[in-house]
Amino acid sequence: LEQLTNEFEVLGYSKIESFIDSETCNLLRKKVEKSFKQSQKNLQPGYSDKRPNDKQVFNLQNKDKIFIDLLSTSSIEKILVRLLNDEHYKSISSKKPNYIIGELIARSSGDKLKYHMDSWLPSSGRRTWMLQLAIALDNRGINEGCTIVVPGSHRSDTYTDRNFTNGHSIPMKKGDLVIWDSRLWHGALPRKTKNHAWAVIATMQMWWVKQRFDLPRGLPYDMYRLLSDKQKALIGFASLPPRDELFH
């Protein structure tokens, strides 16, 4: 944890090898492929038309509880409490996670993804308010469109140069985890092989950051009933703005 924290602060990212086992990867991949087949005929405005050679599955939290369980593991919780918890948040004990899911997707690279940042705003501070977790369900090397980053760019306090030509590739083996600061300039190489390499990518953020989708309202009720209070807070149910000053 100390090494990860140091790398995250200095480089803007860190990698943990063999974070989950092969059997779990296979199970997650099977569920991702099933969801992709069910949704691939649906037009996704703003996504399908921009990167047509990618495979993407959005809102995994609505597809199967296993993806919420994945982000609720004690190993991930220890990392995220260190990096994202707001110690001044009063609605939840400071010993428990108070960060939330911003977006939860699965992605297989196709087209090149130019350098960008997901934080919406650059800064040079030590603390971030948002990060990404990527868990490889297949081997993701240079030919499979692995992630590329510009080390240290998360502290540059500048917006991304989308045509930047230098950077560092991060090949991942099946089961590896990469975590990066959302301010980090990052992208993806184009896929040069016929093999699709899936990764689960979670955007995690402080409780006050607006989510990409309305996760609480979009969560199926049958799924809601299965969640623990901690998992409901992870989805965002403990950080909803009150309707008005009289709402309890």
Secondary structure, 3 states (H helix, E strand, C coil): CHHHHHHHHHCCEEEECCCCCHHHHHHHHHHHHHHHHHHCCCCCCCCCCCCCCCEEECCHHHCCHHHHHHHCCHHHHHHHHHHHCCCCCCCCCCCCCCCEEEEEEEEECCCCEEEECCCCCCCCCCCCCEEEEEEECCCECHHHCCEEECCCHHHCCCCCCCCCCCCEEECECCCCEEEEECCCCEEECCCCCCCCCEEEEEEEECCCCCCCCCHHHHCCHHHHCCCCHHHHHHHCCCCCCCCCCCCC
